[in-house]
Amino acid sequence: GFSEKAEIDVSKIKQVINKYSNFADFPIFLKKEKINTVSALWFKNKEEVTESQLQEFYKFLTNDFDGPLAHIHLSLEGAVSFKALIFIPQKAPFDFMRVPNEKSLHLYSNKILIQNDCKELLPEYLRFVKGVVDTVDLPLNVSREVTQSSPVMVKIKNILTKKILGFLQDLVVKQPQKYEQFYSNFGALLKTGINSDFNNKDALVELLRFESSLLDRGTLTSLKEYVSRMKPEQKDIYYLSGESRDVIERNPNLEY
């Protein structure tokens, strides 16, 4: 039999395997138990991946009891080549806006983990997404300092940002209720990109939503929709900002 220390060592070995080599192409056994049980779904074709596999994979990555709201499956080849499986959670954690160290994307090279929670892969305002990015354009032994200044990372970040924003725009058109659920959770963070990402400002502006005094409480509108309702002689948009609609409606400026 194993001593207590040996048992602790076994559990540590299991943790290390799960973290770095869970998606290796070959089975890994420890004391006759297969350790790597979740497969690298991002290497499969979209059509091959089932909903239950996506749910299991998402929960393995995030420890989130709820399944994801939506996912994006990418396989790109060109100036930079990478595969990615990205998830949008159903809910934001209660302290989401106050805790900036929320886990985001993990960086892999050919199914082997290079870096956990790689902040260089996305702008801050998209840190709500979870998932995996896998590229063979980075060496396995790459250091954190190298990834921070790597032109490969800059290219991947630019592509991922555009793909995620494009996906959200599709969600607006095809699944507006899902987009509203997403926006109620992560809209406050998305707004911060307006002042930090000038390359994607136009796409971000289209994704923003606001309450309007002409609409029912809780109903959101886009700027484009607001402009479509403007009277011919109206040249400006008048707005008040505040913590809630109740607070804003008590503002004396609204009387004008």
DRENPA-3360 file (N, C-alpha, C; in nm, 2 decimals, always signed):
BEGIN
1 = GFSEKAEI = +0.08/-0.12/+0.00/+0.00/+0.00/+0.00/+0.09/+0.13/+0.00 ~ +0.03/+0.24/-0.04/+0.09/+0.37/-0.05/+0.09/+0.43/+0.09 ~ +0.20/+0.50/+0.12/+0.20/+0.58/+0.24/+0.12/+0.71/+0.22 ~ +0.09/+0.78/+0.32/+0.01/+0.91/+0.31/+0.08/+1.00/+0.22 ~ +0.21/+1.01/+0.23/+0.29/+1.11/+0.15/+0.29/+1.07/+0.00 ~ +0.29/+0.94/-0.02/+0.29/+0.89/-0.16/+0.15/+0.92/-0.22 ~ +0.05/+0.91/-0.14/-0.09/+0.94/-0.19/-0.10/+1.09/-0.23 ~ -0.04/+1.18/-0.15/-0.04/+1.32/-0.18/+0.04/+1.34/-0.31;
9 = DVSKIKQV = +0.15/+1.27/-0.32/+0.23/+1.29/-0.45/+0.16/+1.25/-0.57 ~ +0.08/+1.14/-0.56/+0.00/+1.09/-0.67/-0.10/+1.20/-0.71 ~ -0.17/+1.26/-0.61/-0.27/+1.36/-0.64/-0.20/+1.49/-0.71 ~ -0.08/+1.52/-0.67/-0.01/+1.63/-0.73/+0.03/+1.60/-0.87 ~ +0.07/+1.47/-0.89/+0.11/+1.43/-1.03/-0.02/+1.44/-1.12 ~ -0.13/+1.40/-1.07/-0.26/+1.40/-1.14/-0.29/+1.55/-1.18 ~ -0.27/+1.64/-1.08/-0.30/+1.78/-1.11/-0.21/+1.84/-1.22 ~ -0.08/+1.80/-1.22/+0.01/+1.85/-1.32/-0.03/+1.80/-1.46;
17 = INKYSNFA = -0.06/+1.67/-1.46/-0.10/+1.61/-1.59/-0.23/+1.67/-1.64 ~ -0.33/+1.69/-1.56/-0.45/+1.76/-1.60/-0.43/+1.90/-1.65 ~ -0.33/+1.97/-1.58/-0.31/+2.11/-1.62/-0.23/+2.12/-1.75 ~ -0.12/+2.05/-1.77/-0.04/+2.07/-1.88/-0.05/+1.97/-2.00 ~ -0.09/+1.85/-1.97/-0.09/+1.74/-2.07/-0.22/+1.67/-2.09 ~ -0.33/+1.73/-2.04/-0.46/+1.66/-2.04/-0.50/+1.63/-2.19 ~ -0.46/+1.71/-2.28/-0.50/+1.70/-2.42/-0.40/+1.63/-2.51 ~ -0.30/+1.57/-2.45/-0.20/+1.50/-2.53/-0.27/+1.39/-2.61;
25 = DFPIFLKK = -0.20/+1.35/-2.73/-0.27/+1.26/-2.82/-0.27/+1.12/-2.77 ~ -0.20/+1.09/-2.67/-0.19/+0.95/-2.62/-0.25/+0.94/-2.48 ~ -0.31/+0.83/-2.44/-0.37/+0.81/-2.30/-0.26/+0.81/-2.20 ~ -0.28/+0.88/-2.08/-0.19/+0.88/-1.97/-0.25/+0.81/-1.85 ~ -0.18/+0.70/-1.80/-0.24/+0.63/-1.69/-0.15/+0.65/-1.57 ~ -0.22/+0.66/-1.45/-0.16/+0.67/-1.33/-0.22/+0.57/-1.23 ~ -0.15/+0.47/-1.18/-0.21/+0.37/-1.10/-0.33/+0.30/-1.17 ~ -0.31/+0.27/-1.29/-0.41/+0.21/-1.38/-0.54/+0.29/-1.41;
33 = EKINTVSA = -0.53/+0.42/-1.37/-0.65/+0.51/-1.39/-0.61/+0.60/-1.51 ~ -0.69/+0.61/-1.61/-0.67/+0.70/-1.72/-0.69/+0.85/-1.67 ~ -0.59/+0.93/-1.69/-0.60/+1.07/-1.63/-0.66/+1.17/-1.73 ~ -0.61/+1.16/-1.85/-0.66/+1.26/-1.95/-0.79/+1.21/-2.02 ~ -0.90/+1.25/-1.97/-1.03/+1.20/-2.01/-1.10/+1.30/-2.11 ~ -1.07/+1.43/-2.11/-1.13/+1.52/-2.19/-1.05/+1.55/-2.32 ~ -1.11/+1.54/-2.44/-1.03/+1.55/-2.56/-1.02/+1.69/-2.61 ~ -0.93/+1.72/-2.69/-0.90/+1.85/-2.75/-1.00/+1.88/-2.86;
41 = LWFKNKEE = -1.12/+1.93/-2.82/-1.23/+1.96/-2.91/-1.19/+2.06/-3.02 ~ -1.10/+2.15/-2.99/-1.06/+2.25/-3.08/-0.99/+2.20/-3.21 ~ -0.94/+2.07/-3.20/-0.88/+2.01/-3.31/-0.98/+1.94/-3.40 ~ -1.10/+1.92/-3.35/-1.20/+1.85/-3.43/-1.27/+1.95/-3.52 ~ -1.34/+1.89/-3.63/-1.42/+1.98/-3.71/-1.55/+2.02/-3.63 ~ -1.60/+2.14/-3.66/-1.72/+2.18/-3.59/-1.83/+2.08/-3.59 ~ -1.85/+2.01/-3.71/-1.96/+1.92/-3.73/-1.95/+1.80/-3.64 ~ -1.82/+1.76/-3.60/-1.80/+1.64/-3.52/-1.83/+1.66/-3.37;
49 = VTESQLQE = -1.84/+1.79/-3.33/-1.85/+1.82/-3.19/-1.99/+1.82/-3.14 ~ -2.03/+1.74/-3.04/-2.17/+1.74/-2.99/-2.19/+1.84/-2.88 ~ -2.31/+1.88/-2.85/-2.35/+1.97/-2.75/-2.30/+1.92/-2.61 ~ -2.31/+1.79/-2.59/-2.27/+1.74/-2.46/-2.12/+1.75/-2.44 ~ -2.04/+1.73/-2.55/-1.90/+1.74/-2.54/-1.86/+1.89/-2.51 ~ -1.93/+1.98/-2.57/-1.90/+2.12/-2.55/-1.93/+2.16/-2.40 ~ -2.04/+2.11/-2.35/-2.07/+2.13/-2.21/-1.97/+2.08/-2.12 ~ -1.93/+1.95/-2.14/-1.83/+1.89/-2.06/-1.69/+1.96/-2.06;
57 = FYKFLTND = -1.65/+2.00/-2.19/-1.53/+2.07/-2.21/-1.53/+2.21/-2.13 ~ -1.64/+2.28/-2.15/-1.65/+2.41/-2.09/-1.64/+2.40/-1.93 ~ -1.71/+2.30/-1.88/-1.71/+2.28/-1.73/-1.57/+2.24/-1.68 ~ -1.50/+2.16/-1.76/-1.36/+2.12/-1.73/-1.27/+2.24/-1.73 ~ -1.29/+2.33/-1.82/-1.20/+2.45/-1.83/-1.23/+2.55/-1.72 ~ -1.36/+2.57/-1.68/-1.40/+2.68/-1.60/-1.45/+2.65/-1.46 ~ -1.48/+2.52/-1.44/-1.55/+2.48/-1.31/-1.68/+2.56/-1.29 ~ -1.74/+2.60/-1.40/-1.87/+2.67/-1.40/-1.98/+2.57/-1.40;
65 = FDGPLAHI = -2.07/+2.57/-1.31/-2.18/+2.47/-1.30/-2.28/+2.49/-1.42 ~ -2.30/+2.61/-1.46/-2.39/+2.64/-1.58/-2.31/+2.62/-1.70 ~ -2.38/+2.57/-1.81/-2.32/+2.56/-1.94/-2.29/+2.70/-2.00 ~ -2.23/+2.70/-2.11/-2.20/+2.83/-2.17/-2.32/+2.89/-2.24 ~ -2.33/+3.02/-2.26/-2.43/+3.09/-2.34/-2.42/+3.06/-2.48 ~ -2.29/+3.07/-2.53/-2.26/+3.05/-2.67/-2.11/+3.01/-2.69 ~ -2.08/+2.96/-2.81/-1.94/+2.93/-2.83/-1.89/+2.97/-2.97 ~ -1.76/+2.99/-2.99/-1.71/+3.02/-3.12/-1.60/+2.92/-3.15;
73 = HLSLEGAV = -1.60/+2.85/-3.26/-1.51/+2.75/-3.30/-1.43/+2.80/-3.42 ~ -1.30/+2.82/-3.41/-1.22/+2.88/-3.52/-1.10/+2.79/-3.56 ~ -1.08/+2.78/-3.69/-0.96/+2.72/-3.74/-0.90/+2.80/-3.85 ~ -0.79/+2.87/-3.83/-0.75/+2.97/-3.93/-0.60/+2.94/-3.97 ~ -0.58/+2.96/-4.10/-0.45/+2.95/-4.15/-0.41/+3.07/-4.24 ~ -0.29/+3.12/-4.23/-0.25/+3.23/-4.31/-0.13/+3.29/-4.25 ~ -0.12/+3.43/-4.24/-0.01/+3.50/-4.18/+0.03/+3.44/-4.04 ~ -0.08/+3.40/-3.97/-0.06/+3.33/-3.85/-0.17/+3.22/-3.84;
81 = SFKALIFI = -0.13/+3.10/-3.80/-0.23/+2.99/-3.80/-0.26/+2.95/-3.65 ~ -0.39/+2.94/-3.63/-0.43/+2.89/-3.49/-0.57/+2.83/-3.49 ~ -0.59/+2.75/-3.39/-0.73/+2.70/-3.37/-0.77/+2.75/-3.23 ~ -0.90/+2.77/-3.22/-0.96/+2.83/-3.09/-1.10/+2.77/-3.07 ~ -1.12/+2.75/-2.94/-1.26/+2.72/-2.90/-1.29/+2.82/-2.78 ~ -1.38/+2.91/-2.81/-1.41/+3.02/-2.72/-1.55/+3.02/-2.67 ~ -1.57/+3.04/-2.54/-1.71/+3.03/-2.48/-1.74/+3.17/-2.42 ~ -1.87/+3.20/-2.43/-1.93/+3.31/-2.35/-2.01/+3.25/-2.24;
89 = PQKAPFDF = -1.98/+3.28/-2.12/-2.06/+3.23/-2.00/-2.20/+3.28/-2.00 ~ -2.29/+3.21/-1.93/-2.42/+3.25/-1.92/-2.44/+3.37/-1.82 ~ -2.35/+3.37/-1.72/-2.36/+3.47/-1.61/-2.23/+3.53/-1.58 ~ -2.22/+3.65/-1.53/-2.10/+3.71/-1.48/-2.09/+3.69/-1.33 ~ -1.97/+3.66/-1.28/-1.96/+3.65/-1.13/-2.00/+3.78/-1.07 ~ -2.05/+3.77/-0.94/-2.11/+3.88/-0.87/-2.00/+4.00/-0.86 ~ -1.88/+3.96/-0.85/-1.77/+4.07/-0.83/-1.69/+4.09/-0.96 ~ -1.76/+4.06/-1.07/-1.69/+4.06/-1.20/-1.62/+4.20/-1.23;
97 = MRVPNEKS = -1.69/+4.31/-1.21/-1.63/+4.44/-1.25/-1.52/+4.48/-1.15 ~ -1.52/+4.42/-1.03/-1.42/+4.47/-0.93/-1.30/+4.38/-0.93 ~ -1.31/+4.26/-0.98/-1.19/+4.16/-0.98/-1.14/+4.14/-1.12 ~ -1.03/+4.21/-1.15/-0.98/+4.21/-1.29/-0.90/+4.08/-1.32 ~ -0.87/+3.99/-1.23/-0.79/+3.87/-1.25/-0.87/+3.75/-1.29 ~ -0.99/+3.77/-1.34/-1.08/+3.66/-1.38/-1.01/+3.58/-1.49 ~ -1.01/+3.45/-1.48/-0.95/+3.37/-1.58/-1.01/+3.39/-1.72 ~ -0.92/+3.39/-1.82/-0.98/+3.41/-1.96/-0.93/+3.30/-2.05;
105 = LHLYSNKI = -0.85/+3.32/-2.15/-0.81/+3.22/-2.25/-0.68/+3.15/-2.21 ~ -0.67/+3.02/-2.24/-0.54/+2.95/-2.22/-0.47/+2.93/-2.35 ~ -0.34/+2.95/-2.35/-0.26/+2.94/-2.47/-0.20/+2.80/-2.48 ~ -0.22/+2.73/-2.59/-0.16/+2.60/-2.61/-0.08/+2.60/-2.74 ~ +0.02/+2.50/-2.75/+0.09/+2.48/-2.87/+0.08/+2.33/-2.90 ~ +0.01/+2.29/-3.00/-0.02/+2.15/-3.04/-0.06/+2.07/-2.92 ~ -0.16/+2.12/-2.85/-0.23/+2.05/-2.74/-0.16/+2.06/-2.61 ~ -0.04/+2.12/-2.60/+0.03/+2.13/-2.48/+0.02/+2.27/-2.42;
113 = LIQNDCKE = -0.01/+2.28/-2.29/-0.03/+2.41/-2.24/+0.10/+2.49/-2.23 ~ +0.09/+2.62/-2.28/+0.21/+2.71/-2.27/+0.18/+2.81/-2.16 ~ +0.06/+2.86/-2.15/+0.03/+2.97/-2.06/-0.11/+2.97/-2.02 ~ -0.14/+2.96/-1.89/-0.27/+2.97/-1.83/-0.31/+3.12/-1.83 ~ -0.44/+3.15/-1.86/-0.49/+3.28/-1.85/-0.40/+3.38/-1.92 ~ -0.39/+3.37/-2.05/-0.29/+3.45/-2.12/-0.36/+3.59/-2.16 ~ -0.32/+3.69/-2.08/-0.38/+3.82/-2.10/-0.35/+3.89/-2.23 ~ -0.24/+3.85/-2.30/-0.20/+3.91/-2.42/-0.29/+3.87/-2.54;
121 = LLPEYLRF = -0.38/+3.77/-2.52/-0.46/+3.72/-2.63/-0.58/+3.81/-2.66 ~ -0.62/+3.89/-2.57/-0.74/+3.97/-2.58/-0.73/+4.10/-2.52 ~ -0.81/+4.20/-2.57/-0.81/+4.33/-2.49/-0.89/+4.31/-2.36 ~ -0.87/+4.40/-2.27/-0.93/+4.39/-2.14/-1.08/+4.38/-2.14 ~ -1.14/+4.45/-2.23/-1.29/+4.46/-2.23/-1.35/+4.33/-2.28 ~ -1.27/+4.24/-2.33/-1.33/+4.10/-2.37/-1.28/+3.99/-2.28 ~ -1.24/+4.03/-2.16/-1.19/+3.93/-2.07/-1.29/+3.83/-2.01 ~ -1.42/+3.86/-2.05/-1.53/+3.77/-2.00/-1.53/+3.64/-2.07;
129 = VKGVVDTV = -1.46/+3.62/-2.19/-1.47/+3.50/-2.26/-1.37/+3.39/-2.20 ~ -1.41/+3.27/-2.21/-1.32/+3.16/-2.16/-1.28/+3.07/-2.28 ~ -1.18/+2.99/-2.27/-1.15/+2.89/-2.37/-1.00/+2.87/-2.40 ~ -0.98/+2.82/-2.52/-0.84/+2.78/-2.56/-0.81/+2.83/-2.69 ~ -0.68/+2.88/-2.70/-0.62/+2.91/-2.83/-0.50/+2.83/-2.85 ~ -0.48/+2.76/-2.97/-0.37/+2.67/-2.99/-0.30/+2.71/-3.12 ~ -0.17/+2.75/-3.11/-0.09/+2.78/-3.23/+0.04/+2.71/-3.23 ~ +0.08/+2.67/-3.35/+0.21/+2.60/-3.36/+0.32/+2.71/-3.40;
137 = DLPLNVSR = +0.27/+2.84/-3.41/+0.37/+2.94/-3.45/+0.45/+3.00/-3.33 ~ +0.42/+2.94/-3.21/+0.50/+2.97/-3.09/+0.57/+2.84/-3.04 ~ +0.70/+2.85/-3.00/+0.77/+2.73/-2.95/+0.71/+2.69/-2.81 ~ +0.72/+2.56/-2.78/+0.67/+2.51/-2.65/+0.73/+2.57/-2.53 ~ +0.86/+2.60/-2.54/+0.93/+2.66/-2.42/+0.93/+2.81/-2.42 ~ +0.84/+2.87/-2.48/+0.83/+3.02/-2.49/+0.80/+3.07/-2.35 ~ +0.87/+3.18/-2.31/+0.85/+3.24/-2.18/+0.74/+3.35/-2.18 ~ +0.69/+3.38/-2.06/+0.58/+3.48/-2.05/+0.63/+3.61/-2.11;
145 = EVTQSSPV = +0.76/+3.65/-2.09/+0.81/+3.78/-2.14/+0.81/+3.78/-2.30 ~ +0.84/+3.66/-2.36/+0.85/+3.65/-2.50/+0.70/+3.67/-2.56 ~ +0.61/+3.60/-2.50/+0.47/+3.61/-2.55/+0.42/+3.75/-2.55 ~ +0.46/+3.83/-2.44/+0.41/+3.97/-2.43/+0.45/+4.05/-2.54 ~ +0.57/+4.02/-2.60/+0.62/+4.11/-2.71/+0.62/+4.04/-2.85 ~ +0.56/+3.93/-2.86/+0.56/+3.85/-2.98/+0.47/+3.91/-3.09 ~ +0.52/+3.93/-3.21/+0.43/+3.97/-3.32/+0.32/+3.87/-3.35 ~ +0.35/+3.74/-3.33/+0.25/+3.63/-3.34/+0.13/+3.66/-3.25;
153 = MVKIKNIL = +0.15/+3.69/-3.13/+0.05/+3.72/-3.03/-0.04/+3.84/-3.07 ~ +0.03/+3.94/-3.12/-0.04/+4.06/-3.17/-0.14/+4.03/-3.28 ~ -0.09/+3.95/-3.38/-0.18/+3.91/-3.49/-0.30/+3.82/-3.44 ~ -0.27/+3.73/-3.35/-0.38/+3.65/-3.30/-0.48/+3.73/-3.22 ~ -0.43/+3.82/-3.14/-0.52/+3.91/-3.06/-0.61/+3.99/-3.16 ~ -0.55/+4.05/-3.26/-0.63/+4.13/-3.36/-0.74/+4.05/-3.42 ~ -0.70/+3.93/-3.47/-0.80/+3.84/-3.53/-0.91/+3.80/-3.44 ~ -0.87/+3.75/-3.32/-0.97/+3.71/-3.22/-1.07/+3.82/-3.18;
161 = TKKILGFL = -1.02/+3.94/-3.16/-1.10/+4.05/-3.13/-1.21/+4.07/-3.23 ~ -1.17/+4.08/-3.36/-1.26/+4.10/-3.47/-1.36/+3.98/-3.48 ~ -1.32/+3.86/-3.46/-1.40/+3.74/-3.47/-1.51/+3.75/-3.36 ~ -1.47/+3.78/-3.24/-1.56/+3.78/-3.12/-1.67/+3.90/-3.14 ~ -1.62/+4.01/-3.19/-1.71/+4.13/-3.21/-1.81/+4.09/-3.32 ~ -1.76/+4.03/-3.43/-1.84/+3.98/-3.54/-1.94/+3.88/-3.50 ~ -1.90/+3.79/-3.41/-1.99/+3.69/-3.36/-2.11/+3.76/-3.28 ~ -2.07/+3.86/-3.19/-2.17/+3.93/-3.12/-2.27/+4.00/-3.21;
169 = QDLVVKQP = -2.22/+4.06/-3.32/-2.31/+4.13/-3.41/-2.41/+4.03/-3.48 ~ -2.36/+3.91/-3.51/-2.45/+3.80/-3.56/-2.55/+3.76/-3.46 ~ -2.51/+3.76/-3.33/-2.60/+3.72/-3.22/-2.72/+3.82/-3.21 ~ -2.68/+3.95/-3.23/-2.79/+4.06/-3.23/-2.89/+4.03/-3.33 ~ -2.85/+3.99/-3.45/-2.95/+3.96/-3.56/-3.02/+3.83/-3.55 ~ -2.95/+3.73/-3.52/-3.00/+3.59/-3.53/-3.06/+3.54/-3.39 ~ -3.01/+3.59/-3.28/-3.06/+3.55/-3.15/-3.06/+3.67/-3.05 ~ -3.15/+3.76/-3.08/-3.15/+3.89/-3.00/-3.17/+3.87/-2.85;
177 = QKYEQFYS = -3.25/+3.76/-2.82/-3.27/+3.74/-2.67/-3.14/+3.69/-2.60 ~ -3.07/+3.61/-2.68/-2.94/+3.57/-2.62/-2.84/+3.69/-2.61 ~ -2.85/+3.78/-2.71/-2.76/+3.90/-2.70/-2.80/+3.98/-2.58 ~ -2.93/+4.00/-2.55/-2.98/+4.08/-2.44/-2.93/+4.01/-2.31 ~ -2.93/+3.88/-2.30/-2.88/+3.81/-2.18/-2.73/+3.84/-2.17 ~ -2.66/+3.83/-2.28/-2.51/+3.85/-2.28/-2.49/+4.00/-2.23 ~ -2.57/+4.09/-2.28/-2.54/+4.23/-2.26/-2.57/+4.27/-2.11 ~ -2.67/+4.21/-2.06/-2.71/+4.24/-1.92/-2.60/+4.19/-1.82;
185 = NFGALLKT = -2.52/+4.09/-1.86/-2.41/+4.04/-1.78/-2.28/+4.12/-1.81 ~ -2.25/+4.14/-1.94/-2.11/+4.19/-1.97/-2.11/+4.32/-2.04 ~ -2.23/+4.38/-2.06/-2.23/+4.51/-2.13/-2.15/+4.62/-2.07 ~ -2.14/+4.62/-1.93/-2.07/+4.73/-1.86/-1.92/+4.72/-1.90 ~ -1.87/+4.60/-1.91/-1.73/+4.58/-1.95/-1.70/+4.61/-2.09 ~ -1.80/+4.57/-2.18/-1.79/+4.59/-2.32/-1.77/+4.74/-2.35 ~ -1.85/+4.83/-2.28/-1.85/+4.97/-2.30/-1.71/+5.03/-2.28 ~ -1.63/+4.97/-2.19/-1.50/+5.03/-2.16/-1.41/+5.02/-2.28;
193 = GINSDFNN = -1.44/+4.94/-2.38/-1.36/+4.93/-2.50/-1.36/+5.05/-2.59 ~ -1.47/+5.13/-2.58/-1.49/+5.25/-2.66/-1.37/+5.34/-2.65 ~ -1.32/+5.36/-2.53/-1.21/+5.45/-2.50/-1.07/+5.39/-2.51 ~ -1.07/+5.26/-2.54/-0.93/+5.20/-2.54/-0.90/+5.13/-2.67 ~ -1.00/+5.09/-2.75/-0.98/+5.02/-2.88/-1.03/+5.10/-3.00 ~ -0.95/+5.19/-3.05/-1.00/+5.28/-3.16/-1.02/+5.21/-3.29 ~ -0.94/+5.10/-3.31/-0.95/+5.02/-3.43/-1.09/+4.95/-3.45 ~ -1.15/+4.92/-3.33/-1.28/+4.85/-3.34/-1.39/+4.93/-3.28;
201 = KDALVELL = -1.37/+5.06/-3.27/-1.47/+5.15/-3.21/-1.61/+5.14/-3.28 ~ -1.61/+5.14/-3.41/-1.74/+5.14/-3.48/-1.82/+5.01/-3.45 ~ -1.75/+4.90/-3.45/-1.81/+4.77/-3.42/-1.87/+4.77/-3.28 ~ -1.79/+4.83/-3.18/-1.83/+4.84/-3.04/-1.96/+4.93/-3.03 ~ -1.96/+5.04/-3.09/-2.07/+5.14/-3.08/-2.20/+5.07/-3.12 ~ -2.19/+4.99/-3.23/-2.31/+4.91/-3.27/-2.37/+4.81/-3.17 ~ -2.28/+4.77/-3.09/-2.31/+4.67/-2.99/-2.37/+4.73/-2.86 ~ -2.35/+4.86/-2.84/-2.40/+4.92/-2.71/-2.55/+4.93/-2.71;
209 = RFESSLLD = -2.60/+4.93/-2.59/-2.75/+4.94/-2.57/-2.78/+5.03/-2.45 ~ -2.89/+5.10/-2.46/-2.93/+5.20/-2.36/-3.08/+5.20/-2.34 ~ -3.12/+5.25/-2.22/-3.26/+5.27/-2.20/-3.30/+5.40/-2.26 ~ -3.43/+5.42/-2.30/-3.47/+5.54/-2.35/-3.60/+5.59/-2.28 ~ -3.62/+5.72/-2.26/-3.74/+5.76/-2.19/-3.87/+5.73/-2.27 ~ -3.86/+5.70/-2.40/-3.98/+5.67/-2.48/-4.01/+5.52/-2.47 ~ -3.92/+5.44/-2.41/-3.95/+5.29/-2.41/-3.98/+5.25/-2.27 ~ -4.04/+5.13/-2.26/-4.07/+5.07/-2.13/-3.94/+5.05/-2.05;
217 = RGTLTSLK = -3.96/+5.06/-1.92/-3.85/+5.03/-1.83/-3.79/+4.89/-1.85 ~ -3.66/+4.89/-1.86/-3.59/+4.76/-1.89/-3.57/+4.73/-2.03 ~ -3.64/+4.80/-2.12/-3.62/+4.78/-2.27/-3.50/+4.86/-2.32 ~ -3.41/+4.79/-2.39/-3.29/+4.85/-2.44/-3.30/+4.89/-2.58 ~ -3.23/+4.99/-2.62/-3.22/+5.03/-2.76/-3.08/+5.06/-2.81 ~ -3.06/+5.04/-2.94/-2.92/+5.07/-2.99/-2.92/+5.22/-3.04 ~ -2.81/+5.27/-3.06/-2.80/+5.41/-3.11/-2.86/+5.42/-3.25 ~ -2.84/+5.32/-3.33/-2.90/+5.32/-3.47/-3.05/+5.32/-3.46;
225 = EYVSRMKP = -3.11/+5.24/-3.37/-3.26/+5.24/-3.35/-3.30/+5.38/-3.30 ~ -3.23/+5.44/-3.21/-3.27/+5.57/-3.16/-3.27/+5.67/-3.27 ~ -3.16/+5.67/-3.35/-3.15/+5.77/-3.46/-3.27/+5.75/-3.56 ~ -3.31/+5.63/-3.58/-3.42/+5.60/-3.68/-3.55/+5.66/-3.63 ~ -3.57/+5.68/-3.50/-3.69/+5.74/-3.44/-3.68/+5.89/-3.43 ~ -3.57/+5.95/-3.45/-3.55/+6.10/-3.44/-3.65/+6.17/-3.53 ~ -3.70/+6.29/-3.48/-3.79/+6.37/-3.57/-3.70/+6.45/-3.67 ~ -3.75/+6.48/-3.78/-3.67/+6.54/-3.89/-3.59/+6.67/-3.84;
233 = EQKDIYYL = -3.65/+6.74/-3.75/-3.59/+6.87/-3.71/-3.49/+6.84/-3.59 ~ -3.48/+6.72/-3.54/-3.39/+6.69/-3.43/-3.25/+6.67/-3.48 ~ -3.16/+6.75/-3.42/-3.02/+6.75/-3.46/-2.93/+6.69/-3.36 ~ -2.98/+6.67/-3.23/-2.89/+6.63/-3.12/-2.96/+6.51/-3.05 ~ -2.87/+6.44/-2.98/-2.92/+6.34/-2.88/-2.90/+6.39/-2.74 ~ -3.00/+6.40/-2.67/-2.99/+6.45/-2.53/-2.99/+6.33/-2.44 ~ -2.89/+6.32/-2.34/-2.89/+6.20/-2.26/-2.84/+6.24/-2.12 ~ -2.88/+6.16/-2.02/-2.83/+6.17/-1.89/-2.78/+6.03/-1.85;
241 = SGESRDVI = -2.67/+6.02/-1.77/-2.62/+5.90/-1.73/-2.63/+5.89/-1.58 ~ -2.65/+5.77/-1.53/-2.66/+5.75/-1.38/-2.67/+5.60/-1.35 ~ -2.68/+5.57/-1.22/-2.67/+5.44/-1.17/-2.79/+5.35/-1.21 ~ -2.91/+5.42/-1.22/-3.03/+5.34/-1.25/-3.13/+5.44/-1.32 ~ -3.23/+5.38/-1.38/-3.34/+5.46/-1.44/-3.41/+5.55/-1.34 ~ -3.43/+5.49/-1.22/-3.50/+5.56/-1.11/-3.42/+5.69/-1.08 ~ -3.29/+5.68/-1.06/-3.21/+5.79/-1.03/-3.22/+5.90/-1.14 ~ -3.21/+5.85/-1.26/-3.21/+5.95/-1.38/-3.34/+6.02/-1.39;
249 = ERNPNLEY = -3.45/+5.95/-1.37/-3.58/+6.01/-1.38/-3.61/+6.11/-1.28 ~ -3.53/+6.11/-1.17/-3.55/+6.22/-1.07/-3.46/+6.34/-1.09 ~ -3.38/+6.33/-1.20/-3.29/+6.44/-1.23/-3.37/+6.56/-1.28 ~ -3.35/+6.68/-1.22/-3.43/+6.80/-1.27/-3.41/+6.84/-1.41 ~ -3.29/+6.80/-1.47/-3.26/+6.84/-1.61/-3.36/+6.77/-1.70 ~ -3.42/+6.66/-1.66/-3.51/+6.59/-1.75/-3.63/+6.67/-1.78 ~ -3.67/+6.76/-1.69/-3.79/+6.84/-1.71/-3.78/+6.93/-1.84 ~ -3.65/+6.97/-1.87/-3.64/+7.05/-1.99/-3.67/+6.98/-2.12;
% end
